[in-house]
């Protein structure tokens, strides 16, 4: 926490260079801030740190380095990447929504003419798509309401087919649906992702609909 706090610029409004709201397609949001002057740094205060937060499975592939507790950063080699991916899979399997925070430093900010306009979006999404430094992984959970499991069971007993459509990662969606009683592998229930579903032919959709219970990574 102290390391991350140290790396953040002042929270004063004038410290924010650009803010890119959450994009449902990219599953990310960005903010660029002026970097604090640090003892020993020779820059003129024009440095910018681009922060990104969003779905961990979308962010991790863009990261080439990771931050350590002592403030140092190291390259993410194959072994470290496998470890991180295993950690994410373990969290998703426990119905946790996995988020990641990362950053990348630049000598200068994007053009002042469009910090939050079209050009700013292109700069942030392009720059934030590679050479990022992973700051942390976070797992959050939204517990089921007490009456959800009983309500789902009542619907199923009455012959009502219950389906779950969500923007969550497939593994997280599957785990939540299992807890709720919506998904049951023993019934032959099917889980698909939105992009996969949209690419299916009408005949393939008709064939899948009977068993389809969870549609993950869906777009609004």
N, C-alpha and C positions, 0 to 999 in steps of 0.2 A: 504493500500500500504506500509506504513512504517513497519507494522508488518511483512509482507511477505519479504520485503527487509532485515529486521533484521535477518530473519531466513535463508536467503540464504548465502551460503559460498562465499568466494571471487570468482570473475569471472576469476581469473588467470587460464590458461590452466591446471596447475598442481593441481588445486583444484578438477577437474573432475576425478572421479574414474572409472566410467563406463557410456557409452551412448548406449542405445538401441533404434534404430530408430522406427518410427511408424510402427505398425503391423496392416495390414488391417483386419485381423481376430479378433484380440483383440480390435481393435479401440483405441489403446493406444501407447504412447511412454514414455520412462523412461530415467532419468539421475540420477546418484548417485554422490554426492559431499561430500567433507570433510566438517565437521561442524566447524564453527568458535569457537575458545576458548571463553568461556563466564565467566565473573567474578563469582566465587563461584563454578564453575564446577571442579570436581576432576579428570576428565578423562585426558588421555595423548594425546589428539588430534587425536585419531584414530576413533572417532565417524563418522558415515556416515549417511547422510540424503538421502533417496531415494525419488525423485520427480516423479510424474506421471501426464501426461496430456492426455486428449482424450475425447471420447464421454461420456457425462454426464450419460447417462442411463447405460453405462457399468461400470463406475467408482463408482457411488453412492452406489451400492450394496456392494462394497468392503470396504466402509468407516464405521467405528464404532464410530468415533468422528468427531467433526467439530471445526474449529478455529474461535475465536471471534475477534472483532476489538481491544480488549485490550490485545491480545496475549494469552489469556487463551483458553483452549479447554474443551469441554464438550461432554458427550456421546450423540449419536444420538438415542433418544428413539423413540417409535412408533409415537408419535405426531409430533416430529421434522422431522422424515422421511417422514411422510405424507405431511407435509408442504413443504419440499424440492421437493418431487415428484410433488405436485400440481404446484409449481413454474416452474418446468421444463416443465410440460404439457402446462402451460399458454404461456411460451416462444415459444415452438414448434408450438403451434397453431397460433402464429403470424409469422410463417415462419422463426424463428430464429434457427440457428444451435447452439445446446447447448453443451458447453464444460465444463469440470471440471478439477481443479487442486487439487492435494492432495499430502501428503507426509507421510513417516514413518521413524523413527529413529532407527539406529542400532549401537551397540557398536563397531563393526568392519566391514570393507568392505568385499566384496566377495574375493575369492582367487585372488592374483595378477597375477596368471598364465593365467587367462582367463577373465579379466574384461569386454571385449567386445566380447568374443567368445561364444561358445555354452553354457558353464557353466554360464557365466555372464547373458545370456539371460534367462536361467532357473531360476537363482537366482532372477532376477528382476521381471520376470513375476509371479513367485511363491510368492515372498515376497510382491509384489504389488497387490496380489489378495485377501488380507485380512488385517484387523486391520489398515487400512489407516485412516489418518486424513484429512477431507475435508477442503481445504483452501478457495476455492471460486468456484462459478458457473458463467459462462460467456455465454452471448447470442450474436451471431454475425449474420449479414445478408449480403447476396450478392444480391443486388437489381436486378430485372429483367431489361434487356436492354429495351430501349424505344420501340423498334420495335418488341419485342417478342410477345406481345398479338395480334397484328395485323397479324403477320406472322402465328401464330397458327390458328387464325380465318380463314385466307385465305386457309390454308391446309384443315381445317374441311369443309369449304364451297365447296372445290374441291373434297371432298370425301376421303381425305387422313387421315388415322388413325394415330394419334400422340401418342406415348407412351414415358414415362419418366422412365429411369433406373438410379438409383442413390444409393450412399452409405449412404445417409442421413437417420435419424430416420424416421419411418413411419409417425408420426404426422407432422414433418417438411416437408417431401416430399409431403404429401397430401396438406398442406397449400400452398406450392410453386406452385404445379400443379394447384390448384384452382385459384390462382392469375393469372397464365399464360393462363388459359382457357383450360388446358389439361384435368383436372378432373372436372366432374360435377355429383354430386350424383343423380340429377334428371334424368340423362340419364341412370342410372344404372351402372355407371363406377365402376370398381373394383380396389382396392389397395391391393397388397400383398407384403410380405417380401421375399428376396432372399432365405433364408433357407427353408421357407414354400413352395416356388415355386419349388425348387430343389427336395423336398421330394414328390411332387405330381406325380401320375401315368400319363402315356401318355394320357389316356382317360380324366383324370381330367384337364390336361393342355389344351387339345383340347376344353373342355367345357368352360374353363375360358378365353381363348384367345380373344374371341369376345368382352368381356367387360373390359379386363385388360388394364388399362391405366398407372398405376404407379407401379413400382417394386422398393421398398425401401430396404435398408440394403443389397444391392447387392455387391458381391465381384468381383474384376477385372477378 
